[in-house]
Amino acid sequence: MNLSLSIQADDFNLQDEYQRLLESDNLSGAIVTFVGRVRDLSVDKKIAGLFLEYYPGMTEKALDNILQEAAKRFRINAARIIHRVGQLNGLDQIVFVGVTSVHREDAFAAAEFIMDYLKNQAPFWKKEITESGDSWVETKDKDKKLFERWGEK
């Protein structure tokens, strides 16, 4: 099984990441990828960007734990997380999740599981940058509800 992660300031290329998954697993019939971008609009304000902070060492360990748990719960052959940090502008790519599996059901489920855990358990701190000022972002109720389906409290 090939599980990998990267926390980086630099952007990533979706085609390169897809190719990496493809080359790491020639047994799977399914490859699921997800790319999250910085929204440029919130409920009531225009967002110029985000600033993401993290604790080196602690954050990598948390992401590795997420990958290990996904591998226990789902029949996957490979998974990769890329999460960007630092200053990001509206519509920049912020996160990549890629999963391979013999069948699509496990690949889709594992990708959703990884994203729900990233939104709720990964130690990243996000500050929204707007014209009216900056503010730290808290986990949204909808993301908490999605996380609860995996049996966590």
DSSP file (Angstrom, degrees, kcal/mol; ACC not computed):
  #  RESIDUE AA STRUCTURE BP1 BP2  ACC     N-H-->O    O-->H-N    N-H-->O    O-->H-N    TCO  KAPPA ALPHA  PHI   PSI    X-CA   Y-CA   Z-CA
    1    1 A M              0   0    0      0, 0.0     2,-0.7     0, 0.0    77,-0.2   0.000 360.0 360.0 360.0 138.7    0.0    0.0    0.0
    2    2 A N  E     +a   78   0A   0     75,-2.1    77,-2.4    19,-0.1     2,-0.5  -0.904 360.0 169.8-114.3 104.4    1.3    3.4   -0.9
    3    3 A L  E     +a   79   0A   0     -2,-0.7     2,-0.3    75,-0.2    77,-0.2  -0.960  10.4 163.5-114.3 128.9    0.2    6.2    1.5
    4    4 A S  E     -a   80   0A   0     75,-2.2    77,-1.8    -2,-0.5     2,-0.3  -0.981  14.7-173.9-145.8 157.4    1.8    9.6    1.2
    5    5 A L  E     -a   81   0A   0     -2,-0.3     2,-0.3    75,-0.2    77,-0.2  -0.982   4.5-167.2-147.7 157.1    1.3   13.2    2.2
    6    6 A S  E     -a   82   0A   0     75,-1.8    77,-2.5    -2,-0.3     2,-0.5  -0.975   8.3-163.9-147.8 132.9    2.8   16.6    1.7
    7    7 A I  E     +a   83   0A   0     -2,-0.3     2,-0.3    75,-0.2    77,-0.2  -0.984  36.5 153.3-112.8 121.0    2.3   19.9    3.5
    8    8 A Q  E     -a   84   0A   0     75,-1.9    77,-1.5    -2,-0.5    -2,-0.1  -0.980  53.7-140.7-151.9 154.7    3.6   22.6    1.2
    9    9 A A  S    S+     0   0    0     -2,-0.3    -1,-0.1    75,-0.3    75,-0.1   0.793  81.9  87.3 -83.0 -32.8    3.4   26.3    0.3
   10   10 A D  S    S-     0   0    0      1,-0.1    -2,-0.1    74,-0.0    75,-0.1  -0.305  84.0-109.0 -71.6 151.3    3.8   25.6   -3.5
   11   11 A D        -     0   0    0     73,-0.1     2,-0.3     1,-0.1    -1,-0.1  -0.205  31.4-135.3 -67.8 166.9    0.9   24.8   -5.7
   12   12 A F        -     0   0    0     70,-0.1     2,-0.6    83,-0.0    81,-0.1  -0.872   8.0-124.2-125.0 160.7    0.4   21.3   -7.1
   13   13 A N     >  -     0   0    0     -2,-0.3     4,-2.2     1,-0.2     5,-0.2  -0.928  11.3-152.0-109.1 119.2   -0.5   20.0  -10.6
   14   14 A L  H  > S+     0   0    0     -2,-0.6     4,-2.7     1,-0.2     5,-0.2   0.895  96.2  51.5 -57.7 -44.5   -3.5   17.7  -10.7
   15   15 A Q  H  > S+     0   0    0      1,-0.2     4,-2.5     2,-0.2    -1,-0.2   0.898 109.7  50.1 -62.5 -39.8   -2.3   15.8  -13.7
   16   16 A D  H  > S+     0   0    0      2,-0.2     4,-2.2     1,-0.2    -1,-0.2   0.911 112.3  47.5 -63.6 -41.7    1.1   15.1  -12.1
   17   17 A E  H  X S+     0   0    0     -4,-2.2     4,-2.1     2,-0.2    -2,-0.2   0.892 111.3  50.4 -68.2 -39.4   -0.7   13.8   -8.9
   18   18 A Y  H  X S+     0   0    0     -4,-2.7     4,-2.6    -5,-0.2    -2,-0.2   0.935 110.9  49.7 -60.9 -45.9   -3.0   11.6  -10.9
   19   19 A Q  H  X S+     0   0    0     -4,-2.5     4,-2.7     1,-0.2    -2,-0.2   0.891 107.7  54.1 -61.2 -40.3   -0.1   10.2  -12.8
   20   20 A R  H  X S+     0   0    0     -4,-2.2     4,-1.5     2,-0.2    -1,-0.2   0.917 110.7  46.0 -60.8 -43.7    1.7    9.5   -9.5
   21   21 A L  H  X S+     0   0    0     -4,-2.1     4,-0.8     2,-0.2    -2,-0.2   0.924 112.1  51.6 -63.7 -44.1   -1.3    7.5   -8.2
   22   22 A L  H >< S+     0   0    0     -4,-2.6     3,-0.8     1,-0.2    -2,-0.2   0.911 112.1  45.7 -58.7 -45.3   -1.6    5.7  -11.5
   23   23 A E  H 3< S+     0   0    0     -4,-2.7    -1,-0.2     1,-0.2    -2,-0.2   0.763 109.2  55.8 -72.2 -25.4    2.1    4.7  -11.4
   24   24 A S  H 3< S+     0   0    0     -4,-1.5     2,-0.3     1,-0.2    -1,-0.2   0.593 115.5  34.9 -82.9  -9.7    2.0    3.6   -7.8
   25   25 A D    <<  +     0   0    0     -3,-0.8    -1,-0.2    -4,-0.8     3,-0.2  -0.801  49.5 166.8-151.5 100.5   -0.9    1.2   -8.3
   26   26 A N  S    S+     0   0    0     -2,-0.3    -1,-0.1    -3,-0.2    -4,-0.1   0.272  76.5  66.2 -96.9  12.7   -1.4   -0.9  -11.4
   27   27 A L  S    S+     0   0    0      2,-0.0    -1,-0.2     0, 0.0     2,-0.2   0.645  79.5  94.6-101.7 -20.2   -4.0   -3.2   -9.7
   28   28 A S        -     0   0    0     -3,-0.2    74,-0.3     1,-0.1    75,-0.1  -0.450  49.8-165.6 -85.0 146.4   -6.8   -0.7   -9.2
   29   29 A G  S    S+     0   0    0     72,-0.8     2,-0.4    73,-0.2    73,-0.2   0.434  76.5  58.5 -99.5  -3.8   -9.8   -0.1  -11.4
   30   30 A A  E     +B  101   0A   0     71,-2.2    71,-2.0    73,-0.1     2,-0.4  -0.989  51.0 178.0-134.0 134.2  -10.7    3.1   -9.6
   31   31 A I  E     -B  100   0A   0     -2,-0.4     2,-0.5    69,-0.2    69,-0.2  -0.979  11.4-172.3-130.2 119.9   -8.9    6.4   -9.0
   32   32 A V  E     -B   99   0A   0     67,-2.9    67,-2.6    -2,-0.4     2,-0.4  -0.944   4.9-177.0-113.2 131.2  -10.8    9.1   -7.2
   33   33 A T  E     -B   98   0A   0     -2,-0.5     2,-0.4    65,-0.2    65,-0.2  -0.950   8.1-170.0-126.6 150.1   -9.4   12.6   -6.8
   34   34 A F  E     -B   97   0A   0     63,-2.5    63,-2.4    -2,-0.4     2,-0.4  -0.999   1.5-169.3-136.0 134.9  -10.6   15.7   -5.1
   35   35 A V  E     -B   96   0A   0     -2,-0.4     2,-0.4    61,-0.2    61,-0.2  -0.992   7.8-160.0-124.4 123.6   -9.2   19.2   -5.3
   36   36 A G  E     -B   95   0A   0     59,-2.4    58,-3.3    -2,-0.4    59,-1.5  -0.819   9.5-162.6 -99.5 142.6  -10.4   21.9   -2.9
   37   37 A R  E     -B   93   0A   0     -2,-0.4     2,-0.6    56,-0.3    56,-0.2  -0.852  30.4 -96.2-121.7 158.3  -10.0   25.6   -3.8
   38   38 A V        -     0   0    0     54,-2.8    53,-3.3    51,-0.3     2,-0.2  -0.621  43.2-131.2 -71.5 117.9  -10.1   28.7   -1.7
   39   39 A R        -     0   0    0     -2,-0.6    53,-0.1    51,-0.2    -1,-0.0  -0.486   8.6-153.2 -69.5 141.6  -13.6   30.1   -2.1
   40   40 A D  S    S+     0   0    0     -2,-0.2     7,-2.3    50,-0.1     2,-0.4   0.444  78.0  53.9 -96.1   0.8  -13.6   33.8   -3.0
   41   41 A L  B     -D   46   0B   0      5,-0.3     5,-0.2     7,-0.0     2,-0.2  -0.998  60.2-174.0-133.8 138.8  -17.0   34.3   -1.4
   42   42 A S        -     0   0    0      3,-3.0     3,-0.1    -2,-0.4     5,-0.0  -0.501  53.7 -75.9-110.5-172.4  -18.3   33.6    2.1
   43   43 A V  S    S+     0   0    0      1,-0.2     3,-0.0    -2,-0.2    -2,-0.0   0.902 124.5   2.1 -53.9 -45.8  -21.9   33.9    3.3
   44   44 A D  S    S+     0   0    0      1,-0.1     2,-0.3     2,-0.0    -1,-0.2   0.211 123.8  53.7-132.0  15.8  -21.8   37.7    3.6
   45   45 A K  S    S-     0   0    0     -3,-0.1    -3,-3.0    86,-0.0     2,-0.5  -0.997  72.3-113.5-153.2 154.6  -18.3   38.8    2.4
   46   46 A K  B     -D   41   0B   0     -2,-0.3    85,-0.6    -5,-0.2     2,-0.6  -0.772  32.8-143.3 -88.3 130.2  -15.8   38.7   -0.4
   47   47 A I  E     -E  130   0C   0     -7,-2.3    83,-0.2    -2,-0.5    43,-0.1  -0.838  16.4-171.5-100.0 123.5  -12.7   36.8    0.6
   48   48 A A  E     -     0   0C   0     81,-2.8    42,-1.5    -2,-0.6     2,-0.3   0.779  65.5 -54.7 -80.3 -28.3   -9.4   38.0   -0.8
   49   49 A G  E     -EF 129  89C   0     80,-1.3    80,-3.1    40,-0.3     2,-0.3  -0.988  49.0-100.1 174.5-175.5   -7.5   35.0    0.5
   50   50 A L  E     -EF 128  88C   0     38,-2.5    38,-3.2    -2,-0.3     2,-0.5  -0.952  13.4-151.0-130.0 150.1   -6.6   32.7    3.3
   51   51 A F  E     -EF 127  87C   0     76,-2.1    76,-2.4    -2,-0.3     2,-0.5  -0.991  19.2-161.7-120.4 122.6   -3.6   32.4    5.5
   52   52 A L  E     -EF 126  86C   0     34,-2.2    34,-2.4    -2,-0.5     2,-0.3  -0.889   7.3-173.9-109.8 130.8   -2.9   28.8    6.8
   53   53 A E  E     +E  125   0C   0     72,-2.6    72,-2.4    -2,-0.5     2,-0.3  -0.829   7.4 169.4-115.1 157.6   -0.7   28.0    9.7
   54   54 A Y  E     -E  124   0C   0     -2,-0.3    70,-0.1    70,-0.2    31,-0.0  -0.973  36.5-111.0-157.1 165.6    0.3   24.6   11.0
   55   55 A Y     >  -     0   0    0     68,-0.6     4,-2.6    -2,-0.3     5,-0.3  -0.914  37.2-127.5-104.3 111.2    2.7   23.0   13.5
   56   56 A P  T  4 S+     0   0    0      0, 0.0     2,-1.2     0, 0.0    -2,-0.0  -0.258  92.4  16.7 -55.4 141.7    5.4   21.0   11.6
   57   57 A G  T  > S+     0   0    0      1,-0.1     4,-1.9     0, 0.0     5,-0.1  -0.453 122.7  59.9  91.3 -60.7    5.7   17.4   12.9
   58   58 A M  H  > S+     0   0    0     -2,-1.2     4,-2.1    -3,-0.2    -1,-0.1   0.917 106.2  46.2 -65.6 -44.0    2.3   17.5   14.7
   59   59 A T  H  X S+     0   0    0     -4,-2.6     4,-2.5     2,-0.2     5,-0.2   0.914 111.6  50.6 -69.2 -42.5    0.3   18.1   11.5
   60   60 A E  H  > S+     0   0    0     -5,-0.3     4,-2.5     1,-0.2    -1,-0.2   0.906 110.6  50.7 -60.3 -40.4    2.2   15.5    9.4
   61   61 A K  H  X S+     0   0    0     -4,-1.9     4,-2.3     2,-0.2    -1,-0.2   0.911 110.0  49.7 -63.9 -41.7    1.5   13.0   12.2
   62   62 A A  H  X S+     0   0    0     -4,-2.1     4,-1.9     2,-0.2    -2,-0.2   0.912 112.2  47.2 -63.7 -42.9   -2.2   13.8   12.2
   63   63 A L  H  X S+     0   0    0     -4,-2.5     4,-2.2     2,-0.2    -2,-0.2   0.890 110.7  51.9 -66.8 -38.8   -2.4   13.5    8.4
   64   64 A D  H  X S+     0   0    0     -4,-2.5     4,-2.7    -5,-0.2    -2,-0.2   0.913 107.9  52.4 -62.5 -41.2   -0.6   10.2    8.5
   65   65 A N  H  X S+     0   0    0     -4,-2.3     4,-2.4     2,-0.2    -2,-0.2   0.888 107.6  52.2 -60.8 -38.8   -3.0    9.0   11.1
   66   66 A I  H  X S+     0   0    0     -4,-1.9     4,-2.3     2,-0.2    -1,-0.2   0.932 111.2  46.6 -62.3 -46.0   -5.9    9.9    8.8
   67   67 A L  H  X S+     0   0    0     -4,-2.2     4,-2.2     2,-0.2    -2,-0.2   0.913 112.2  50.1 -62.5 -43.1   -4.3    8.0    6.0
   68   68 A Q  H  X S+     0   0    0     -4,-2.7     4,-1.5     1,-0.2    -1,-0.2   0.904 111.1  48.9 -62.8 -41.4   -3.7    4.9    8.2
   69   69 A E  H  X S+     0   0    0     -4,-2.4     4,-2.1     2,-0.2    -1,-0.2   0.892 109.6  51.9 -66.9 -39.4   -7.3    5.0    9.5
   70   70 A A  H  X S+     0   0    0     -4,-2.3     4,-2.2     1,-0.2    -1,-0.2   0.905 108.1  52.4 -61.5 -40.6   -8.6    5.2    5.9
   71   71 A A  H  < S+     0   0    0     -4,-2.2     5,-0.3     1,-0.2    -1,-0.2   0.822 110.4  48.4 -66.0 -31.0   -6.5    2.2    5.0
   72   72 A K  H  < S+     0   0    0     -4,-1.5    -1,-0.2    -5,-0.1    -2,-0.2   0.876 117.2  40.8 -73.1 -38.5   -8.0    0.2    7.9
   73   73 A R  H  < S+     0   0    0     -4,-2.1     2,-0.3    -5,-0.1    -2,-0.2   0.773 118.0  39.3 -83.9 -27.4  -11.6    1.1    7.1
   74   74 A F  S  < S-     0   0    0     -4,-2.2     2,-1.6    -5,-0.2    -1,-0.0  -0.895  80.7-113.8-129.2 152.2  -11.5    0.8    3.3
   75   75 A R        +     0   0    0     -2,-0.3    27,-0.4    28,-0.0    28,-0.3  -0.648  59.4 150.9 -85.2  85.7  -10.0   -1.5    0.7
   76   76 A I        -     0   0    0     -2,-1.6    25,-0.3    -5,-0.3     3,-0.1  -0.839  39.5-162.5-117.3 155.7   -7.6    1.0   -0.9
   77   77 A N  S    S+     0   0    0     23,-2.4   -75,-2.1     1,-0.4     2,-0.3   0.680  76.7   7.1-106.8 -27.3   -4.3    0.5   -2.5
   78   78 A A  E     +aC   2 100A   0     22,-1.1    22,-2.7   -77,-0.2    -1,-0.4  -0.992  58.0 179.1-153.6 151.1   -2.9    4.0   -2.5
   79   79 A A  E     -aC   3  99A   0    -77,-2.4   -75,-2.2    -2,-0.3     2,-0.4  -0.982   4.3-171.2-153.1 146.2   -3.8    7.4   -1.0
   80   80 A R  E     -aC   4  98A   0     18,-2.5    18,-2.3    -2,-0.3     2,-0.4  -1.000   4.2-167.2-142.0 137.8   -2.2   10.8   -1.1
   81   81 A I  E     -aC   5  97A   0    -77,-1.8   -75,-1.8    -2,-0.4     2,-0.4  -0.987   4.0-177.7-120.5 133.0   -3.0   14.1    0.7
   82   82 A I  E     -aC   6  96A   0     14,-2.4    14,-2.6    -2,-0.4     2,-0.4  -0.998   6.3-179.9-123.8 127.9   -1.5   17.4   -0.3
   83   83 A H  E     -aC   7  95A   0    -77,-2.5   -75,-1.9    -2,-0.4    12,-0.2  -0.993  16.6-143.3-128.6 127.4   -2.4   20.4    1.9
   84   84 A R  E     -a    8   0A   0     10,-2.9     2,-0.3    -2,-0.4   -75,-0.3  -0.540  16.5-171.0 -88.2 154.5   -1.1   23.8    1.2
   85   85 A V        +     0   0    0    -77,-1.5     2,-0.2    -2,-0.2   -32,-0.2  -0.850  42.9  43.1-135.5 170.5   -0.1   26.4    3.8
   86   86 A G  E    S-F   52   0C   0    -34,-2.4   -34,-2.2    -2,-0.3     2,-0.5  -0.563 103.6  -8.2  91.1-157.4    0.9   30.0    3.9
   87   87 A Q  E     +F   51   0C   0    -36,-0.2     2,-0.4    -2,-0.2   -36,-0.2  -0.658  65.7 177.2 -82.5 123.5   -0.8   32.8    1.9
   88   88 A L  E     -F   50   0C   0    -38,-3.2   -38,-2.5    -2,-0.5     2,-0.2  -0.964  16.8-141.7-125.3 144.3   -3.4   31.6   -0.6
   89   89 A N  E >   -F   49   0C   0     -2,-0.4     3,-2.2   -40,-0.3   -51,-0.3  -0.544  42.8 -66.5 -99.1 167.3   -5.6   33.8   -2.8
   90   90 A G  T 3  S+     0   0    0    -42,-1.5   -51,-0.2     1,-0.3    -1,-0.2  -0.270 121.4  11.7 -54.4 134.6   -9.2   33.3   -3.9
   91   91 A L  T 3  S+     0   0    0    -53,-3.3    -1,-0.3     1,-0.3   -52,-0.1   0.423  91.6 138.7  72.8   3.8   -9.6   30.3   -6.1
   92   92 A D    <   -     0   0    0     -3,-2.2   -54,-2.8     1,-0.1    -1,-0.3  -0.433  64.3-100.9 -67.1 151.5   -6.1   28.9   -5.4
   93   93 A Q  E     +B   37   0A   0    -56,-0.2   -56,-0.3     1,-0.2     3,-0.1  -0.566  45.0 170.7 -70.7 137.9   -5.9   25.2   -4.9
   94   94 A I  E     +     0   0A   0    -58,-3.3   -10,-2.9     1,-0.4     2,-0.3   0.679  56.7  21.5-119.8 -33.2   -5.7   24.3   -1.2
   95   95 A V  E     -BC  36  83A   0    -59,-1.5   -59,-2.4   -12,-0.2     2,-0.4  -0.997  50.8-166.9-145.1 144.8   -6.0   20.6   -0.9
   96   96 A F  E     -BC  35  82A   0    -14,-2.6   -14,-2.4    -2,-0.3     2,-0.4  -0.998   6.5-179.3-127.5 133.7   -5.6   17.4   -3.0
   97   97 A V  E     +BC  34  81A   0    -63,-2.4   -63,-2.5    -2,-0.4     2,-0.4  -0.995   5.8 177.7-129.9 127.7   -6.9   14.0   -2.0
   98   98 A G  E     +BC  33  80A   0    -18,-2.3   -18,-2.5    -2,-0.4     2,-0.4  -0.996   0.6 178.6-131.0 137.5   -6.3   11.0   -4.3
   99   99 A V  E     -BC  32  79A   0    -67,-2.6   -67,-2.9    -2,-0.4     2,-0.4  -0.998  10.2-161.0-139.4 138.6   -7.3    7.4   -3.6
  100  100 A T  E     +BC  31  78A   0    -22,-2.7   -23,-2.4    -2,-0.4   -22,-1.1  -0.929  19.3 157.1-118.2 148.7   -7.0    4.2   -5.6
  101  101 A S  E     -B   30   0A   0    -71,-2.0   -71,-2.2    -2,-0.4   -72,-0.8  -0.977  52.6-109.5-158.2 162.3   -8.9    1.0   -5.1
  102  102 A V  S    S+     0   0    0    -27,-0.4     2,-0.3    -2,-0.3   -73,-0.2   0.897 107.7  31.3 -62.4 -39.3  -10.0   -2.1   -7.0
  103  103 A H  S  > S-     0   0    0    -28,-0.3     4,-1.3   -74,-0.1     3,-0.4  -0.893  80.9-123.6-124.4 152.9  -13.6   -0.8   -6.9
  104  104 A R  H  > S+     0   0    0     -2,-0.3     4,-3.1     1,-0.2     5,-0.3   0.805 101.5  67.9 -64.2 -33.3  -15.1    2.7   -7.0
  105  105 A E  H  > S+     0   0    0      1,-0.2     4,-2.4     2,-0.2    -1,-0.2   0.929 105.4  40.7 -57.6 -47.7  -17.1    2.3   -3.8
  106  106 A D  H  > S+     0   0    0     -3,-0.4     4,-2.6     2,-0.2    -1,-0.2   0.877 114.9  52.5 -68.8 -36.5  -14.1    2.1   -1.5
  107  107 A A  H  X S+     0   0    0     -4,-1.3     4,-2.1     2,-0.2    -2,-0.2   0.940 113.5  42.7 -65.3 -46.4  -12.2    4.8   -3.4
  108  108 A F  H  X S+     0   0    0     -4,-3.1     4,-2.3     2,-0.2     5,-0.2   0.943 116.5  47.8 -63.3 -47.4  -15.1    7.3   -3.2
  109  109 A A  H  X S+     0   0    0     -4,-2.4     4,-2.8    -5,-0.3    -2,-0.2   0.916 112.3  48.9 -62.0 -43.6  -15.8    6.4    0.5
  110  110 A A  H  X S+     0   0    0     -4,-2.6     4,-2.8     2,-0.2    -1,-0.2   0.897 110.1  51.4 -64.5 -39.7  -12.1    6.7    1.5
  111  111 A A  H  X S+     0   0    0     -4,-2.1     4,-2.3    -5,-0.2    -1,-0.2   0.920 112.7  45.6 -63.6 -42.8  -11.8   10.1   -0.3
  112  112 A E  H  X S+     0   0    0     -4,-2.3     4,-2.8     2,-0.2     5,-0.2   0.924 112.5  51.5 -64.3 -43.7  -14.9   11.4    1.6
  113  113 A F  H  X S+     0   0    0     -4,-2.8     4,-2.4     1,-0.2     5,-0.2   0.934 110.4  48.6 -57.0 -48.8  -13.6   10.0    4.8
  114  114 A I  H  X S+     0   0    0     -4,-2.8     4,-2.6     1,-0.2    -1,-0.2   0.922 113.1  47.2 -60.3 -45.5  -10.2   11.7    4.4
  115  115 A M  H  X S+     0   0    0     -4,-2.3     4,-2.5     2,-0.2    -1,-0.2   0.916 110.9  51.1 -64.9 -42.2  -11.8   15.0    3.5
  116  116 A D  H  X S+     0   0    0     -4,-2.8     4,-1.2     1,-0.2    -1,-0.2   0.900 113.1  46.3 -61.8 -39.3  -14.2   14.9    6.5
  117  117 A Y  H  X>S+     0   0    0     -4,-2.4     4,-3.7    -5,-0.2     5,-1.0   0.898 110.4  52.8 -69.2 -40.1  -11.2   14.1    8.8
  118  118 A L  H  X5S+     0   0    0     -4,-2.6     4,-0.7     1,-0.2    -2,-0.2   0.927 110.3  48.2 -59.6 -43.8   -9.1   16.9    7.3
  119  119 A K  H  <5S+     0   0    0     -4,-2.5    -1,-0.2     1,-0.2    -2,-0.2   0.794 127.2  25.4 -66.4 -28.2  -11.9   19.4    7.9
  120  120 A N  H  <5S+     0   0    0     -4,-1.2    -2,-0.2    -5,-0.2    -3,-0.2   0.725 131.8  25.3-110.9 -27.1  -12.4   18.3   11.5
  121  121 A Q  H  <5S+     0   0    0     -4,-3.7    -3,-0.2    -5,-0.2    -2,-0.1   0.604  86.2 102.2-120.4 -16.1   -9.3   16.8   12.9
  122  122 A A  S  <<S-     0   0    0     -5,-1.0     2,-2.1    -4,-0.7   -63,-0.1  -0.569  73.3-124.0 -77.6 131.8   -6.3   18.1   11.0
  123  123 A P        +     0   0    0      0, 0.0   -68,-0.6     0, 0.0     2,-0.4  -0.472  61.3 131.9 -80.0  76.4   -4.4   20.8   12.9
  124  124 A F  E     -E   54   0C   0     -2,-2.1     2,-0.5    -6,-0.2   -70,-0.2  -0.950  43.6-150.4-118.1 145.2   -4.5   23.7   10.4
  125  125 A W  E     -E   53   0C   0    -72,-2.4   -72,-2.6    -2,-0.4     2,-0.5  -0.978  13.4-162.4-119.4 123.5   -5.5   27.2   11.4
  126  126 A K  E     -E   52   0C   0     -2,-0.5    11,-3.2    11,-0.4     2,-0.5  -0.894   7.0-166.8-113.1 129.7   -7.1   29.3    8.7
  127  127 A K  E     -EG  51 136C   0    -76,-2.4   -76,-2.1    -2,-0.5     2,-0.3  -0.965  17.1-139.4-114.2 122.8   -7.5   33.0    8.7
  128  128 A E  E     -EG  50 135C   0      7,-3.2     7,-1.7    -2,-0.5     2,-0.6  -0.642  11.2-149.3 -78.9 135.1   -9.8   34.6    6.1
  129  129 A I  E     +EG  49 134C   0    -80,-3.1   -81,-2.8    -2,-0.3   -80,-1.3  -0.931  29.8 159.4-106.4 117.0   -8.5   37.8    4.6
  130  130 A T  E >   -EG  47 133C   0      3,-0.9     3,-1.1    -2,-0.6   -83,-0.1  -0.836  54.3-106.7-131.6 169.6  -11.3   40.3    3.6
  131  131 A E  T 3  S+     0   0    0    -85,-0.6     3,-0.1    -2,-0.3   -84,-0.1   0.822 120.5  51.5 -64.5 -30.6  -11.7   44.0    3.0
  132  132 A S  T 3  S-     0   0    0      1,-0.3    -1,-0.2    -3,-0.0     2,-0.2   0.431 127.0 -74.0 -88.8   1.8  -13.4   44.4    6.3
  133  133 A G  E <   -G  130   0C   0     -3,-1.1    -3,-0.9     2,-0.0    -1,-0.3  -0.643  52.6 -69.5 131.0 172.4  -10.7   42.6    8.3
  134  134 A D  E     +G  129   0C   0     -2,-0.2     2,-0.3    -5,-0.2    -5,-0.2  -0.740  42.8 177.7-101.5 148.0   -9.2   39.2    9.0
  135  135 A S  E     -G  128   0C   0     -7,-1.7    -7,-3.2    -2,-0.3     2,-0.2  -0.994  31.4-111.5-150.6 145.6  -10.8   36.5   11.1
  136  136 A W  E     -G  127   0C   0     -2,-0.3     2,-0.4    -9,-0.3    -9,-0.3  -0.522  35.5-126.4 -74.5 141.6  -10.0   32.9   12.1
  137  137 A V        -     0   0    0    -11,-3.2   -11,-0.4    -2,-0.2     2,-0.3  -0.751  20.7-158.2 -93.8 132.1  -12.2   30.3   10.5
  138  138 A E        -     0   0    0     -2,-0.4     2,-0.1   -13,-0.1   -13,-0.0  -0.726  36.1 -84.8-103.7 159.1  -14.0   27.7   12.7
  139  139 A T        -     0   0    0     -2,-0.3     2,-0.1     1,-0.1    -1,-0.1  -0.421  50.2-122.3 -62.9 131.3  -15.2   24.3   11.6
  140  140 A K     >  -     0   0    0     -2,-0.1     4,-1.9     1,-0.1     3,-0.4  -0.418  13.3-119.8 -76.4 150.9  -18.7   24.7   10.1
  141  141 A D  H  > S+     0   0    0      1,-0.2     4,-2.3     2,-0.2     5,-0.2   0.874 113.9  56.1 -57.5 -39.6  -21.7   22.8   11.5
  142  142 A K  H  > S+     0   0    0      1,-0.2     4,-2.0     2,-0.2    -1,-0.2   0.875 107.3  49.2 -63.6 -35.6  -22.2   21.0    8.1
  143  143 A D  H  > S+     0   0    0     -3,-0.4     4,-1.9     2,-0.2    -1,-0.2   0.867 109.3  52.2 -70.5 -35.8  -18.6   19.7    8.2
  144  144 A K  H  X S+     0   0    0     -4,-1.9     4,-1.7     2,-0.2    -2,-0.2   0.902 109.5  49.8 -64.0 -40.7  -19.1   18.5   11.8
  145  145 A K  H  X S+     0   0    0     -4,-2.3     4,-0.8     1,-0.2    -2,-0.2   0.900 109.6  50.4 -66.1 -41.3  -22.3   16.6   10.8
  146  146 A L  H >< S+     0   0    0     -4,-2.0     3,-0.7     1,-0.2     4,-0.3   0.889 109.6  52.0 -62.5 -38.2  -20.5   15.0    7.9
  147  147 A F  H ><>S+     0   0    0     -4,-1.9     3,-1.8     1,-0.2     5,-0.6   0.865  99.4  64.2 -64.9 -37.3  -17.7   13.9   10.2
  148  148 A E  H ><5S+     0   0    0     -4,-1.7     3,-2.0     1,-0.3    -1,-0.2   0.759  86.1  72.3 -61.6 -25.6  -20.2   12.3   12.7
  149  149 A R  T <<5S+     0   0    0     -4,-0.8    -1,-0.3    -3,-0.7    -2,-0.2   0.715  87.3  64.7 -64.8 -17.8  -21.2    9.7   10.1
  150  150 A W  T < 5S-     0   0    0     -3,-1.8    -1,-0.3    -4,-0.3    -2,-0.2   0.372 120.2-105.4 -87.4   6.2  -17.9    8.0   10.6
  151  151 A G  T < 5S+     0   0    0     -3,-2.0     2,-0.3     1,-0.3    -2,-0.1   0.686  75.7 133.4  84.5  18.1  -18.7    7.2   14.2
  152  152 A E      <       0   0    0     -5,-0.6    -1,-0.3    -4,-0.1    -2,-0.1  -0.686 360.0 360.0 -99.9 156.2  -16.5    9.7   15.9
  153  153 A K              0   0    0     -2,-0.3    -1,-0.1     0, 0.0    -5,-0.1   0.357 360.0 360.0-107.5 360.0  -17.5   12.0   18.7
